[in-house]
Amino acid sequence: MADSLVIVESPAKAKTIGKYLGSKFIVKASMGHIRDLPKSQIGVEIEKQFEPKYITIRGKGSVLKELKDASRKVKNIYLAADPDREGEAIAWHLAHYLELNEGEPCRVVFNEITKQAVKDAFKQPRPIDMDLVNAQQARRILDRLVGYKISPLLWKKVKKGLSAGRVQSVAVKLIIDRENEIKAFIPEEYWSITAALSVNGTEFEAKFYGADGEKKELNREADVQDILKRIEKAEFVVGEVKEKERQRNPAPPFITSSLQQEAARKLNFRAAKTMQVAQQLYEGIDLGKEGTVGLITYMRTDSTRISPVAQEEAKAFIETTYGPEYYPETPRVYLKKNANAQDAHEAIRPTSIAKTPEEVKSFLSRDQYRLYKLVWERFVASQMASAVLDTMTVDIHAGDVIFRAVGSKVKFAGFMKVYVEGNDDGTASDGDDKFLPPLKVGDKLGRNGIEPKQHFTQPPPRYSEARLVRALEEMGIGRPSTYAPTLETVQKRGYVAMEEKKFVPTELGELVIQLMAEFFPEILNVEFTAHMEEELDFVEEGKVDWVKVLDEFYSTFEKRLEVAEEEMKEVEIQDEVTDVLCEKCGRNMVIKMGRFGKFLACSGFPDCRNAKPIVKEVGVTCPKCKQGNVVERRSKKGRIFYGCDQYPGCDYVSWDKPSDKPCPNCSNVLVEKYAKSGSHLHCTECGYKEDMQQADADGDADD
């Protein structure tokens, strides 16, 4: 008969742990938090040292009754919520409800949900860590003060439904600042000259480097013409060859932010989806005969630390699978990238390196498999030997003009045999970019062509989710658990929209941030917000009193509020009226901004609730009905697809953007495909492929 009750947050976690602990344990789920601050009021007694007024979360009555009933039947109660501030707070609220002594060893924590880790954790329960609880309370109350004090002001002065928050406001400001940089950017002209050369029948390219013995920039067409004249009859001769051996080190194992960034680059996952799937892998997957097993360690972490046991397991696996030469001379230790990293947990890694992605693939959904494979490969690669590349830099003289060719090849793959970190453009540089033929000083080269090309400098790119997460992390804004919900919130509020997977500020977002900057500048100040995060970390470490942190913040904040109440003027946001008539009531439609961008809505709202997307034509006749035009549309989840504007009369749809160029083999429509290897046009009927750059060049030639 069971004599112990274990309480976790979720049924999935309860199911996994229950199988490990056996019949003497009853495992129940609290379904997350059981108490919180009330939604209808601020819920904080500011005058009483910021005392929170917690209430039972609506709908939790049956769960709490079940937990209470179960607690009366057992001798021991263990609280096994997640190993972070939120988990500690959940445990504390449960202890309060079940009338447990928080100073007694009732708290159990584990970084991975495996049989051994869980059993080891139950051998050493501890009291509830009130420093962790107070850090969570301080953050919750701090955010509540900002949100519940500023939001009503925005409702009164701007429009209802708006909100303000510490981290979300900084995130929106970063997006607006980047947009302003792009608008203010002035492109600068520059040129390149590429020489197509050959030696012994092998072709390669060299770029213009300089003239008269020094490096030179080509800023005008006149500069280019001067160089072209100087090399018109010149012979290309190898002047200098430099060969070096270069080492390339692996990326560290994942932390929360780097997992979100890499999943966005390689899997096209939103941050929220990454965390959702990671939670499933952490809480446990049914592996058939083996039962339910947690496949990865805890996914909310900012530490790259790896346990000695996991390192030993990795060493044995790498040496057995790939060979001893693929393991470094000493185990890799990664320093904390962020000085404020808590190092409370390990990095995100597989709980067992022996469970390869292919071995567990049949038990996983497609998304679970792809994310697990990413985590597994990143961890294995992080423990492997460095790659060794042979690089060659060749200076080629054409009279007194210098061209330079750079090449590299992999001498020893090392970690690159398993995994290479992606770039923000979605590609992974494998170090095998260019090969150069064997060249030596004095070699005379064949001249196959000279191509001058005009370029213009580009503005900084808009923030994608991956770029924004990286920026927030580097600035010390937010913590692992805050990134995904922050990105979701700023879109739900209509402060930013997504265009081509990049954040674009809305008029509403710009207005709110403008008001915040005028009346609450410290909320938008990156250094101030990062300092507040640091203070919360100090609370967690027991170095600072949480009430003192709140008091220092509120003393200034309260004065700002008083000024804003008096001086903030009411602002009316005018919708942009269009000449499109509502087909339901005949009134003009206006442009509104939603979480997925602009759309048309009837100006007669709320009497008429008609709304429809703004149609964006792609310049292609519908390949199915031959009468309508293909337009860009969005699914309910915001994903872009393409369809005929004659729908429902014509049901043509495509996830890929169709081209106006027919397939030369079967005359079917070609669609645009984007891959790591490059962009190409693809025929869905016969499989024909054509490089998009070549297609563009052919089009230009036709013109």
C-alpha positions as CSV (number, residue, x, y, z in Angstrom):
1,M,0.0,0.0,0.0
2,A,1.2,3.5,-0.9
3,D,2.7,5.5,2.0
4,S,4.0,8.5,0.1
5,L,2.4,11.2,-2.1
6,V,4.4,12.9,-4.8
7,I,3.1,16.0,-6.5
8,V,4.4,17.3,-9.9
9,E,3.0,19.8,-12.4
10,S,1.8,17.7,-15.3
11,P,0.1,14.4,-15.9
12,A,2.8,13.4,-18.4
13,K,5.5,13.9,-15.8
14,A,3.4,12.1,-13.2
15,K,3.0,9.1,-15.5
16,T,6.8,8.9,-16.1
17,I,7.8,9.3,-12.4
18,G,5.1,6.9,-11.2
19,K,6.6,4.1,-13.2
20,Y,10.0,4.7,-11.7
21,L,8.9,4.9,-8.0
22,G,6.6,1.9,-7.8
23,S,3.5,1.0,-5.8
24,K,4.6,2.7,-2.5
25,F,4.2,6.1,-4.1
26,I,1.1,7.9,-5.4
27,V,2.0,10.5,-8.0
28,K,-0.4,13.3,-8.7
29,A,-0.3,16.4,-10.9
30,S,-1.2,20.0,-9.7
31,M,-1.6,21.1,-13.3
32,G,0.8,24.0,-12.8
33,H,0.3,26.8,-10.3
34,I,-2.6,26.4,-7.8
35,R,-2.4,30.0,-6.4
36,D,-1.7,33.3,-8.1
37,L,-2.4,37.0,-7.7
38,P,-6.0,37.9,-8.6
39,K,-6.7,39.1,-12.2
40,S,-9.3,41.7,-11.1
41,Q,-7.0,43.8,-9.0
42,I,-3.4,44.5,-8.4
43,G,-3.3,42.0,-5.5
44,V,-0.3,43.5,-3.7
45,E,-0.3,45.4,-0.4
46,I,2.3,47.9,-1.3
47,E,2.2,49.6,2.1
48,K,2.6,46.3,3.9
49,Q,6.1,45.5,2.4
50,F,4.6,44.4,-0.9
51,E,2.6,41.6,0.7
52,P,1.0,39.5,-2.1
53,K,-2.7,38.6,-1.8
54,Y,-2.8,35.1,-3.3
55,I,-6.0,33.4,-4.3
56,T,-6.8,29.9,-5.6
57,I,-6.8,29.8,-9.4
58,R,-10.3,29.4,-10.7
59,G,-11.0,25.9,-11.9
60,K,-8.5,24.2,-9.6
61,G,-11.1,23.2,-7.0
62,S,-11.3,19.6,-8.1
63,V,-7.6,19.2,-8.4
64,L,-7.0,20.6,-4.9
65,K,-9.7,18.4,-3.4
66,E,-8.0,15.3,-5.0
67,L,-4.6,16.4,-3.7
68,K,-6.0,17.0,-0.2
69,D,-7.8,13.7,-0.1
70,A,-4.7,11.8,-1.2
71,S,-2.5,13.7,1.4
72,R,-4.7,12.3,4.2
73,K,-3.9,8.7,3.3
74,V,-0.1,8.9,3.3
75,K,2.7,9.4,5.8
76,N,5.0,11.4,3.5
77,I,4.4,14.1,1.0
78,Y,7.0,15.1,-1.6
79,L,6.8,18.2,-3.8
80,A,8.6,17.5,-7.1
81,A,7.8,20.5,-9.3
82,D,10.4,21.6,-11.9
83,P,13.9,22.6,-10.7
84,D,13.6,26.4,-11.1
85,R,12.0,29.5,-9.5
86,E,8.6,28.7,-10.8
87,G,8.8,25.1,-9.6
88,E,9.9,26.2,-6.2
89,A,7.0,28.6,-5.9
90,I,4.6,25.9,-7.0
91,A,6.0,23.7,-4.2
92,W,5.7,26.5,-1.7
93,H,2.1,27.1,-2.6
94,L,1.3,23.4,-2.3
95,A,3.0,23.2,1.1
96,H,0.9,26.1,2.2
97,Y,-2.3,24.5,1.0
98,L,-1.5,21.1,2.4
99,E,-0.3,22.6,5.7
100,L,3.2,21.2,5.4
101,N,6.2,22.5,7.3
102,E,8.3,24.2,4.5
103,G,11.4,23.8,6.7
104,E,11.0,20.0,6.6
105,P,12.6,17.9,3.8
106,C,9.6,17.8,1.5
107,R,11.1,19.1,-1.7
108,V,12.6,16.8,-4.4
109,V,14.4,18.1,-7.5
110,F,16.0,16.4,-10.5
111,N,17.4,17.8,-13.7
112,E,16.4,14.8,-15.8
113,I,13.5,12.4,-15.6
114,T,15.3,9.0,-15.7
115,K,14.9,6.1,-13.3
116,Q,18.3,6.6,-11.6
117,A,18.1,10.4,-11.4
118,V,14.6,10.2,-9.9
119,K,15.5,7.5,-7.3
120,D,18.7,9.4,-6.3
121,A,16.6,12.6,-5.8
122,F,14.2,10.9,-3.4
123,K,17.2,9.8,-1.3
124,Q,18.0,13.4,-0.5
125,P,14.9,15.6,-0.2
126,R,15.4,19.1,1.1
127,P,13.4,21.9,2.6
128,I,11.8,24.5,0.3
129,D,14.3,27.1,-0.7
130,M,12.7,30.4,0.3
131,D,15.4,32.4,-1.6
132,L,14.2,30.8,-4.8
133,V,10.5,31.4,-3.8
134,N,11.2,35.0,-3.0
135,A,13.0,35.6,-6.3
136,Q,9.9,34.3,-8.1
137,Q,7.6,36.4,-5.9
138,A,9.7,39.5,-6.5
139,R,9.6,39.0,-10.3
140,R,5.9,38.3,-10.2
141,I,5.1,41.4,-8.1
142,L,7.5,43.6,-10.0
143,D,5.8,42.7,-13.3
144,R,2.4,43.1,-11.6
145,L,3.3,46.6,-10.4
146,V,4.4,47.6,-13.9
147,G,1.5,46.0,-15.7
148,Y,-1.3,46.9,-13.4
149,K,-0.1,50.5,-12.9
150,I,0.8,51.5,-16.4
151,S,-1.8,49.5,-18.3
152,P,-4.9,51.4,-17.0
153,L,-3.1,54.6,-18.0
154,L,-2.7,53.3,-21.5
155,W,-6.4,52.2,-21.6
156,K,-7.5,55.7,-20.6
157,K,-5.1,57.6,-22.8
158,V,-4.8,55.4,-25.9
159,K,-7.2,52.4,-26.1
160,K,-8.5,49.5,-24.1
161,G,-6.7,46.2,-24.0
162,L,-3.2,47.5,-24.0
163,S,-0.6,46.3,-21.6
164,A,2.9,47.2,-20.5
165,G,5.6,45.0,-19.2
166,R,9.3,45.2,-18.3
167,V,10.8,42.7,-20.7
168,Q,8.1,43.0,-23.4
169,S,8.5,46.8,-23.6
170,V,12.3,46.5,-24.1
171,A,11.7,43.8,-26.8
172,V,9.3,46.1,-28.7
173,K,11.7,49.0,-28.3
174,L,14.6,46.9,-29.8
175,I,12.3,46.1,-32.8
176,I,11.4,49.8,-33.3
177,D,15.0,50.9,-33.0
178,R,16.0,48.4,-35.6
179,E,13.2,49.6,-37.9
180,N,14.4,53.2,-37.5
181,E,18.0,52.2,-38.3
182,I,16.7,50.5,-41.5
183,K,14.7,53.6,-42.5
184,A,17.6,56.0,-41.8
185,F,20.1,53.8,-43.6
186,I,21.8,55.3,-46.7
187,P,23.2,52.7,-49.1
188,E,26.7,53.1,-50.2
189,E,28.0,52.0,-53.6
190,Y,30.9,49.6,-53.9
191,W,32.2,47.3,-56.6
192,S,33.8,44.0,-57.0
193,I,35.8,42.4,-59.8
194,T,35.9,38.7,-60.1
195,A,38.4,36.9,-62.4
196,A,37.6,33.4,-63.7
197,L,41.1,31.7,-63.9
198,S,42.4,28.3,-64.6
199,V,45.5,26.1,-64.2
200,N,46.0,22.7,-65.8
201,G,42.3,22.7,-66.9
202,T,40.9,23.4,-63.4
203,E,38.9,26.6,-63.0
204,F,38.7,28.8,-59.9
205,E,37.8,32.4,-59.0
206,A,39.9,35.2,-57.6
207,K,38.6,38.6,-56.3
208,F,40.2,42.0,-56.8
209,Y,42.3,42.8,-53.7
210,G,44.4,45.9,-54.4
211,A,46.9,47.6,-56.6
212,D,50.4,49.1,-56.4
213,G,51.2,46.9,-53.4
214,E,48.3,47.9,-51.1
215,K,44.7,47.0,-50.5
216,K,42.2,49.2,-52.4
217,E,38.5,49.7,-52.2
218,L,36.4,50.1,-55.4
219,N,33.8,52.7,-54.6
220,R,32.9,54.1,-58.0
221,E,32.6,52.8,-61.5
222,A,35.5,55.0,-62.5
223,D,37.7,53.1,-60.1
224,V,36.6,49.8,-61.8
225,Q,37.2,51.1,-65.3
226,D,40.7,52.1,-64.3
227,I,41.5,48.6,-63.0
228,L,40.0,47.0,-66.0
229,K,42.3,49.0,-68.3
230,R,45.3,48.2,-66.3
231,I,44.7,44.4,-66.5
232,E,43.4,44.4,-70.1
233,K,46.5,42.8,-71.5
234,A,48.2,41.7,-68.3
235,E,49.2,38.1,-67.6
236,F,47.9,36.5,-64.4
237,V,50.8,35.0,-62.4
238,V,50.8,33.5,-58.9
239,G,52.8,35.8,-56.8
240,E,52.4,34.4,-53.2
241,V,50.9,31.2,-51.7
242,K,50.2,30.9,-48.0
243,E,49.1,27.6,-46.6
244,K,47.9,27.2,-43.0
245,E,46.3,24.6,-40.8
246,R,43.4,26.0,-38.8
247,Q,41.4,24.5,-36.0
248,R,37.7,24.9,-35.6
249,N,36.1,24.2,-32.3
250,P,32.6,22.9,-31.7
251,A,29.7,25.0,-30.3
252,P,28.8,24.4,-26.7
253,P,25.8,22.3,-25.7
254,F,22.5,24.0,-25.8
255,I,21.1,26.4,-23.3
256,T,17.5,27.7,-23.6
257,S,18.3,30.7,-25.8
258,S,20.7,28.8,-28.2
259,L,18.2,26.0,-28.5
260,Q,15.4,28.4,-29.5
261,Q,17.8,30.1,-32.0
262,E,19.0,26.9,-33.6
263,A,15.5,25.4,-33.8
264,A,14.4,28.6,-35.6
265,R,17.3,28.4,-38.0
266,K,17.3,24.7,-38.8
267,L,13.7,23.5,-38.0
268,N,11.8,26.7,-38.7
269,F,10.3,26.4,-35.1
270,R,8.8,29.4,-33.3
271,A,10.3,29.8,-29.8
272,A,7.0,28.7,-28.2
273,K,6.9,25.6,-30.2
274,T,10.5,24.7,-29.4
275,M,9.7,24.9,-25.7
276,Q,6.5,23.0,-26.0
277,V,8.2,20.1,-27.8
278,A,11.2,20.2,-25.5
279,Q,8.8,20.0,-22.5
280,Q,7.4,16.7,-24.0
281,L,10.9,15.3,-24.4
282,Y,11.8,16.2,-20.9
283,E,8.7,14.9,-19.2
284,G,8.9,11.5,-20.9
285,I,8.2,9.5,-24.1
286,D,6.8,6.0,-24.1
287,L,9.6,3.9,-25.6
288,G,7.6,0.6,-25.8
289,K,9.1,-2.2,-23.7
290,E,11.4,0.2,-21.9
291,G,8.4,2.3,-20.7
292,T,8.2,6.0,-20.4
293,V,11.6,7.8,-20.4
294,G,12.6,11.5,-20.2
295,L,14.9,11.9,-23.3
296,I,16.5,15.3,-22.5
297,T,17.5,17.2,-19.4
298,Y,15.6,20.3,-18.1
299,M,15.2,22.8,-20.9
300,R,15.1,26.1,-19.0
301,T,18.7,26.7,-18.3
302,D,21.5,29.3,-19.0
303,S,24.3,27.0,-18.0
304,T,26.6,25.0,-20.4
305,R,27.9,22.8,-17.6
306,I,27.9,19.1,-18.2
307,S,28.0,16.5,-15.4
308,P,31.1,14.2,-15.2
309,V,28.9,11.1,-15.6
310,A,27.5,12.5,-18.9
311,Q,31.0,13.4,-20.1
312,E,32.3,9.9,-19.4
313,E,29.3,8.4,-21.3
314,A,30.0,10.8,-24.2
315,K,33.7,9.8,-24.3
316,A,32.9,6.1,-24.4
317,F,30.3,6.6,-27.2
318,I,32.5,8.9,-29.3
319,E,35.6,6.7,-29.1
320,T,33.6,3.5,-29.9
321,T,31.4,5.0,-32.6
322,Y,33.8,7.3,-34.4
323,G,37.3,6.3,-33.1
324,P,39.6,7.6,-30.3
325,E,41.0,10.4,-32.5
326,Y,37.5,12.0,-32.5
327,Y,37.7,12.6,-28.7
328,P,39.9,15.6,-27.5
329,E,42.9,15.0,-25.3
330,T,41.0,16.4,-22.3
331,P,37.2,16.7,-21.7
332,R,35.7,19.9,-23.0
333,V,34.6,22.5,-20.3
334,Y,32.6,25.5,-21.5
335,L,32.8,28.8,-19.7
336,K,29.6,30.7,-18.9
337,K,28.8,32.9,-21.9
338,N,26.8,35.2,-19.7
339,A,28.4,36.4,-16.4
340,N,24.9,36.4,-14.9
341,A,24.2,32.7,-15.8
342,Q,22.8,30.9,-12.8
343,D,24.5,27.6,-13.5
344,A,21.8,25.9,-11.4
345,H,21.2,23.2,-14.0
346,E,23.2,21.4,-16.6
347,A,23.1,22.3,-20.3
348,I,20.3,20.8,-22.4
349,R,21.5,17.3,-23.4
350,P,20.2,13.8,-24.0
351,T,19.6,11.9,-20.8
352,S,21.4,9.0,-22.4
353,I,23.7,9.4,-25.4
354,A,23.1,5.7,-26.2
355,K,19.6,6.6,-27.2
356,T,20.4,7.8,-30.7
357,P,17.8,9.7,-32.7
358,E,17.4,6.8,-35.1
359,E,16.9,4.3,-32.3
360,V,13.9,6.2,-30.8
361,K,12.6,7.7,-34.0
362,S,9.7,5.3,-34.3
363,F,8.4,6.4,-30.8
364,L,8.5,10.1,-31.6
365,S,6.3,12.5,-33.6
366,R,8.1,14.3,-36.5
367,D,8.6,17.4,-34.4
368,Q,9.8,15.5,-31.4
369,Y,12.3,13.6,-33.5
370,R,13.7,16.6,-35.2
371,L,14.2,18.5,-32.0
372,Y,15.7,15.5,-30.2
373,K,18.1,14.9,-33.1
374,L,19.2,18.6,-32.8
375,V,19.8,18.3,-29.1
376,W,21.6,14.9,-29.4
377,E,23.8,16.0,-32.3
378,R,24.7,19.3,-30.6
379,F,25.7,17.6,-27.4
380,V,27.7,14.8,-29.1
381,A,29.6,17.4,-31.3
382,S,30.2,19.6,-28.2
383,Q,32.3,16.8,-26.7
384,M,34.3,15.9,-29.8
385,A,37.7,16.9,-31.1
386,S,38.2,20.1,-33.1
387,A,38.0,20.0,-36.8
388,V,41.2,20.7,-38.8
389,L,41.1,22.6,-42.0
390,D,43.8,23.3,-44.5
391,T,43.5,26.8,-45.8
392,M,45.2,28.4,-48.8
393,T,45.4,32.1,-49.6
394,V,46.9,32.9,-53.0
395,D,47.8,36.4,-54.3
396,I,47.8,36.6,-58.1
397,H,49.5,39.5,-59.9
398,A,48.1,41.0,-63.1
399,G,50.8,43.6,-63.7
400,D,50.7,45.8,-60.6
401,V,47.1,44.7,-59.8
402,I,46.5,42.0,-57.1
403,F,43.7,39.5,-57.1
404,R,43.2,37.1,-54.2
405,A,41.8,33.6,-54.1
406,V,41.0,31.9,-50.8
407,G,40.2,28.2,-50.4
408,S,39.9,25.6,-47.7
409,K,39.4,21.9,-47.3
410,V,38.7,19.7,-44.3
411,K,41.7,17.7,-43.3
412,F,40.1,16.1,-40.2
413,A,36.3,16.4,-39.7
414,G,36.3,16.1,-35.9
415,F,33.0,17.3,-34.5
416,M,31.9,18.3,-38.0
417,K,31.3,14.7,-38.7
418,V,28.2,15.0,-36.5
419,Y,27.0,18.6,-36.4
420,V,27.7,22.1,-37.5
421,E,26.1,25.2,-35.9
422,G,23.7,27.1,-38.2
423,N,23.9,30.8,-39.2
424,D,21.1,33.4,-39.0
425,D,20.5,32.9,-42.8
426,G,19.5,29.3,-42.1
427,T,22.6,27.7,-43.5
428,A,25.4,25.7,-41.8
429,S,28.9,26.4,-42.9
430,D,30.7,23.1,-43.1
431,G,34.1,24.6,-43.6
432,D,34.3,23.0,-47.1
433,D,33.4,26.1,-49.0
434,K,36.0,26.4,-51.7
435,F,38.6,24.2,-53.2
436,L,41.6,25.7,-54.9
437,P,43.8,23.6,-57.3
438,P,47.4,23.1,-56.4
439,L,49.2,26.4,-57.1
440,K,52.8,27.5,-56.7
441,V,54.6,30.8,-57.1
442,G,55.3,31.7,-60.7
443,D,52.4,29.6,-62.2
444,K,50.9,31.3,-65.2
445,L,47.1,31.2,-65.2
446,G,44.5,31.0,-67.9
447,R,42.2,34.0,-68.1
448,N,38.6,32.8,-68.7
449,G,36.7,36.0,-67.9
450,I,36.6,39.2,-65.9
451,E,33.3,40.2,-64.2
452,P,32.9,43.7,-62.6
453,K,29.8,44.0,-60.4
454,Q,28.1,46.9,-58.6
455,H,26.9,46.4,-55.1
456,F,25.3,48.5,-52.4
457,T,25.7,48.2,-48.6
458,Q,22.6,46.7,-46.9
459,P,20.8,47.9,-43.8
460,P,20.9,45.8,-40.6
461,P,18.3,43.0,-40.9
462,R,15.0,43.1,-39.1
463,Y,14.8,40.9,-36.0
464,S,13.7,37.3,-36.5
465,E,12.7,35.4,-33.4
466,A,16.2,33.8,-33.2
467,R,18.0,37.2,-33.6
468,L,15.7,38.9,-31.0
469,V,16.3,36.1,-28.5
470,R,20.0,36.4,-29.0
471,A,19.9,40.2,-28.5
472,L,17.8,39.9,-25.3
473,E,20.2,37.3,-24.0
474,E,23.3,39.3,-24.8
475,M,21.9,42.3,-23.1
476,G,20.9,40.4,-20.0
477,I,17.2,41.1,-20.5
478,G,14.9,38.3,-19.3
479,R,15.8,34.8,-18.4
480,P,15.4,31.4,-20.1
481,S,11.7,31.0,-19.1
482,T,10.7,34.5,-20.4
483,Y,11.8,34.5,-24.0
484,A,9.0,32.5,-25.6
485,P,6.1,34.1,-23.7
486,T,7.6,37.6,-24.3
487,L,7.6,37.0,-28.1
488,E,4.1,35.7,-28.0
489,T,2.8,38.6,-25.9
490,V,4.2,41.5,-28.1
491,Q,2.4,39.9,-31.1
492,K,-0.9,39.3,-29.3
493,R,-1.0,42.9,-28.1
494,G,-0.6,44.1,-31.7
495,Y,2.6,46.0,-30.9
496,V,4.5,44.1,-33.6
497,A,3.6,41.9,-36.6
498,M,5.5,39.2,-38.5
499,E,6.4,39.9,-42.1
500,E,8.4,37.2,-43.9
501,K,9.3,35.7,-40.4
502,K,10.7,39.1,-39.3
503,F,9.3,41.4,-36.6
504,V,7.9,44.7,-37.8
505,P,6.6,47.4,-35.4
506,T,3.0,48.5,-35.7
507,E,1.8,52.1,-35.4
508,L,0.2,51.1,-32.0
509,G,3.6,49.6,-30.8
510,E,5.4,52.8,-31.8
511,L,2.9,55.0,-30.0
512,V,3.0,52.9,-26.8
513,I,6.8,52.9,-26.7
514,Q,6.8,56.6,-27.4
515,L,4.6,57.2,-24.3
516,M,6.7,54.8,-22.2
517,A,9.9,56.5,-23.2
518,E,8.5,59.9,-22.2
519,F,7.0,59.0,-18.9
520,F,8.7,55.7,-17.8
521,P,12.2,55.8,-19.4
522,E,13.8,53.4,-16.9
523,I,11.4,50.6,-18.0
524,L,12.8,50.9,-21.5
525,N,16.4,51.3,-20.4
526,V,18.4,48.2,-21.3
527,E,20.9,48.7,-18.5
528,F,18.2,49.3,-15.9
529,T,16.2,46.2,-16.9
530,A,19.4,44.1,-17.0
531,H,20.2,45.4,-13.5
532,M,16.8,44.4,-12.2
533,E,17.4,40.9,-13.6
534,E,20.7,40.8,-11.7
535,E,19.0,42.0,-8.5
536,L,16.5,39.1,-8.8
537,D,19.4,36.7,-9.3
538,F,20.9,38.1,-6.1
539,V,17.6,37.5,-4.3
540,E,17.8,33.8,-5.5
541,E,21.3,33.5,-4.1
542,G,20.2,34.9,-0.7
543,K,22.4,38.1,-1.1
544,V,19.6,40.7,-1.3
545,D,16.3,41.0,0.5
546,W,13.4,40.9,-2.0
547,V,11.4,43.6,-0.4
548,K,14.3,45.9,-0.6
549,V,14.6,45.3,-4.3
550,L,10.9,46.1,-4.8
551,D,11.0,49.2,-2.6
552,E,14.0,50.7,-4.4
553,F,12.2,50.2,-7.7
554,Y,8.8,51.5,-6.6
555,S,10.0,54.6,-4.9
556,T,11.0,56.1,-8.3
557,F,8.2,54.3,-10.2
558,E,5.5,55.8,-8.0
559,K,6.7,59.4,-8.8
560,R,6.7,58.6,-12.5
561,L,3.1,57.4,-12.3
562,E,1.9,60.6,-10.6
563,V,3.5,62.7,-13.4
564,A,2.1,60.5,-16.1
565,E,-1.5,60.7,-14.6
566,E,-1.3,64.5,-14.8
567,E,0.6,65.1,-18.0
568,M,0.0,62.2,-20.4
569,K,-2.4,63.4,-23.1
570,E,-5.1,61.3,-24.7
571,V,-4.2,59.9,-28.1
572,E,-6.7,58.8,-30.7
573,I,-5.5,56.2,-33.2
574,Q,-7.1,56.8,-36.5
575,D,-7.7,53.8,-38.8
576,E,-6.6,54.2,-42.4
577,V,-9.7,54.2,-44.5
578,T,-9.6,52.4,-47.9
579,D,-11.8,52.6,-51.0
580,V,-12.7,48.9,-50.5
581,L,-16.4,48.5,-49.7
582,C,-17.7,46.0,-47.2
583,E,-19.7,43.4,-49.2
584,K,-22.0,42.9,-46.2
585,C,-23.0,46.5,-45.3
586,G,-21.5,48.7,-48.0
587,R,-19.4,50.8,-45.7
588,N,-15.7,51.5,-46.4
589,M,-13.3,49.1,-44.9
590,V,-10.3,50.2,-42.8
591,I,-6.8,48.8,-42.3
592,K,-6.3,47.2,-39.0
593,M,-3.2,45.5,-37.5
594,G,-3.3,42.0,-36.2
595,R,-0.7,39.6,-34.8
596,F,0.0,38.4,-38.4
597,G,0.1,41.8,-40.0
598,K,-2.4,44.2,-41.6
599,F,-6.0,43.2,-42.5
600,L,-9.2,44.8,-43.7
601,A,-12.1,45.3,-41.3
602,C,-15.4,47.0,-41.7
603,S,-15.5,50.6,-40.4
604,G,-19.0,49.8,-39.0
605,F,-17.6,47.6,-36.2
606,P,-19.1,46.4,-33.9
607,D,-22.4,46.6,-35.9
608,C,-20.7,44.8,-38.8
609,R,-17.8,42.4,-37.9
610,N,-16.8,41.6,-41.5
611,A,-13.0,41.3,-41.9
612,K,-10.7,39.9,-44.6
613,P,-7.0,39.7,-45.4
614,I,-5.3,42.3,-47.6
615,V,-4.7,40.5,-50.8
616,K,-1.1,40.5,-52.1
617,E,-0.7,39.4,-55.7
618,V,2.4,37.5,-56.7
619,G,2.2,38.3,-60.4
620,V,1.3,34.8,-61.6
621,T,-1.9,33.6,-63.3
622,C,-3.5,30.7,-61.5
623,P,-2.1,27.5,-63.1
624,K,-5.3,25.6,-62.4
625,C,-8.2,27.7,-63.6
626,K,-6.1,30.0,-65.9
627,Q,-8.4,32.9,-65.1
628,G,-7.7,34.1,-61.6
629,N,-4.4,35.4,-60.1
630,V,-2.4,33.8,-57.4
631,V,-2.4,35.7,-54.2
632,E,-0.5,35.4,-50.9
633,R,-2.7,34.2,-48.0
634,R,-2.2,33.2,-44.3
635,S,-3.4,30.1,-42.5
636,K,-5.1,30.4,-39.1
637,K,-1.7,29.8,-37.5
638,G,-0.2,32.7,-39.6
639,R,1.7,30.5,-42.0
640,I,1.9,32.0,-45.6
641,F,0.5,30.0,-48.5
642,Y,-0.6,30.8,-52.0
643,G,-4.0,30.4,-53.6
644,C,-6.3,31.5,-56.4
645,D,-8.2,34.8,-55.9
646,Q,-11.2,33.1,-57.4
647,Y,-11.7,30.9,-54.4
648,P,-14.0,29.1,-53.7
649,G,-14.6,28.9,-57.4
650,C,-11.1,27.7,-57.8
651,D,-9.4,25.6,-55.1
652,Y,-5.7,26.0,-56.2
653,V,-3.4,26.2,-53.1
654,S,0.4,25.8,-52.7
655,W,2.7,26.2,-49.7
656,D,5.5,27.2,-52.2
657,K,5.4,30.4,-54.1
658,P,4.6,29.7,-57.8
659,S,6.7,31.1,-60.5
660,D,5.6,32.6,-63.8
661,K,8.1,30.3,-65.6
662,P,6.8,27.0,-66.9
663,C,8.7,23.8,-66.6
664,P,10.7,23.2,-69.8
665,N,10.1,19.5,-69.6
666,C,6.4,19.2,-68.9
667,S,5.1,22.8,-68.9
668,N,3.8,22.5,-65.3
669,V,4.2,25.5,-63.1
670,L,7.5,25.8,-61.3
671,V,7.6,26.7,-57.6
672,E,10.2,28.4,-55.5
673,K,12.1,26.2,-53.1
674,Y,14.6,27.4,-50.5
675,A,17.3,25.0,-49.1
676,K,20.6,25.2,-47.4
677,S,22.3,24.4,-50.7
678,G,20.6,27.4,-52.3
679,S,17.4,28.6,-53.9
680,H,15.9,26.9,-56.9
681,L,12.8,26.5,-59.0
682,H,11.2,23.0,-58.7
683,C,8.6,21.2,-60.8
684,T,6.2,19.2,-58.5
685,E,5.3,17.0,-61.5
686,C,8.5,15.8,-63.1
687,G,11.1,16.9,-60.5
688,Y,12.9,19.3,-62.7
689,K,15.2,21.8,-60.8
690,E,16.7,25.0,-61.9
691,D,18.9,27.4,-59.9
692,M,16.9,30.6,-59.2
693,Q,19.9,32.8,-59.8
694,Q,20.3,31.3,-63.2
695,A,16.6,31.7,-63.9
696,D,16.9,35.4,-62.9
697,A,19.9,35.8,-65.2
698,D,18.0,34.2,-68.1
699,G,15.1,36.6,-67.5
700,D,17.4,39.5,-67.5
701,A,18.9,38.3,-70.8
702,D,15.5,38.0,-72.3
703,D,14.8,41.6,-71.3
